[in-house]
């Protein structure tokens, strides 16, 4: 079920043929709750992150279900090299650009890119934007305490 869900999410972004974001249409995350549709924008994430103060990486929880959790990540500097021991991660770069380390590989990523980080894969994001970069992070199963493990090398 977990792999099917991650594949569905990744497949939607990559194979839908729909633009993820354009200058005319800012990206939104839309989901259904018992109160109706909820929409979250990049500006919503930036506003909540600003309230948390100045930090190199700020996470903003958005929603959680039995099978996944969704949050925003605002990155001014760089994440520490880390892995997630329980969850796969799909990241949509919502705003900005940076360098993504994934295993021993490094690649430039920018607004609109979608990155799949499988459970246990060592990774980090380094902001290369003059301001802040923002990512939409989907964890499956949901992110939980103890899932984030800092590592000292790329093994």
Secondary structure, 3 states (H helix, E strand, C coil): CHHHHHHHHHHHHHHCCCCCCCCCCCCEEEEEECCEEEEEEHHHHHHHHHHCCCCCEEEEEEEECCCCEEEEEEECCECCCEEECCCEEEEEEEECEEEEEECCEEEEEECCCEEEECCCCCEEEEECCCCCEEEEEEEECCCCCCCEEECCCCC
